[in-house]
């Protein structure tokens, strides 16, 4: 189950329909906290590959911000609250991963994230 979800998350340039199909049912089935922990676990796995040098691609915090923007757009178009909730969870996960990466000196400061917390 987890491998399936990670494979679905790997494709960072998903269409709107793919976003709805992949994330909304998982979020509704597991709830906010479990979905948030799932995102953190995914990001942690990706960070391990980045540290080893075997992963080349978009960093997890930027990927989560992209998904957050997509769900905000969906919320504005369709008005369903679940899209706004998903956007918040992705944004929260992106900030957490960013702070971890800053502590490990894996990234530079970025204006898209809060730095004075």
N, C-alpha and C positions, 0 to 999 in steps of 0.2 A: 504493500500500500504506500509506504513512504517513498520507495524508489519511483513508483508511478507518479507521485505528486512532484517529486524533484525533477523528473524528466519533463513534466508539463511546465514547470517553472523555468526551465533552462532557456526556452525560447523567449528572449526578451522583447522581440518585436511581434507581439501577438495582435491579432485583429480584435476588434471590439467584441465580436461574437465569441471568439476563443476565450477572451477574458471572462465574459459572463459564464461561459460553459465550464471553465476550469476552476474559477475561484468562488463564485457565488454559492454553488451547492456545498463545497467543502466548508465555507464559512458558516453557512446556515446549519450544517450538520454538526460541526464541532463547537461552535461558539467563538466569541471574540478572543478569550484568553488562550484557548488551545490553538487557534489559528495564528495568533501572535507568536506563541512558542514554536509553532511549526516554521514560521518565517525566520525566526532567530536561529533555529537549528539548520535550516537551509543555508543561511548566511554564514554560519560558523563552518559548515562543511566547505563552502566556497572559499572562505578565508584560509582554511588549511591548505587547499590546493594552490591558492595565490602565494602563500608563504613558501611552499615547496617549489614554486616556479613552474608548475605543470598546468596552470590555468591561464589562459589569455582570453580576455573578453571584458565585458562591462562589470565593474565592481558591484557588489550586492546593494550597497546603499544607493547608488545611482539607479540601479535597476528598480529598486523599490520606489524611488521617487518617480520614475517613469510610469510605473503602474498606478501610483497615487494620482498622477495627473490624468491618466486615462479614466480612472474611476470618477474623478471630479467632473470630467467632461460628460461621462455617462449620466451622472446625477443631474447635471444641468439640462441634458437633453430629455431624459425620461422621468426625472423627478422621484425615483424610487430611493427610499432611505437606506436600503442595504448598500447601495453604491457609495454613499457618503460614509457609512460606517467602515466599509472596506478601505476607502481612501484614508481614513484616520488611522486604521491599523497599519497600513503600509507606510504611512508617514512616521508613525511612532517607531516601527521597526527600523526604518531608514536612519532615524536619528540615533537609535541605540547602537546600530552597527557602526555608524560614523564615529560615535564617541569611542567605541572599542578600537577602531582603526587608528584614531588619533593617539590613544594611549600607547598603542603598539608601534607608533610612528610608521604606519603603513600608508598614510595619506597626508596631504597638506590641508591646511584650513580651506574651507569652501564656504562661500557666501550664501549658499542655498540652505545651510544648516545653522542652528543656533550654536553659538560658541561661548556665550557668557553664562552658561547654566552651571 
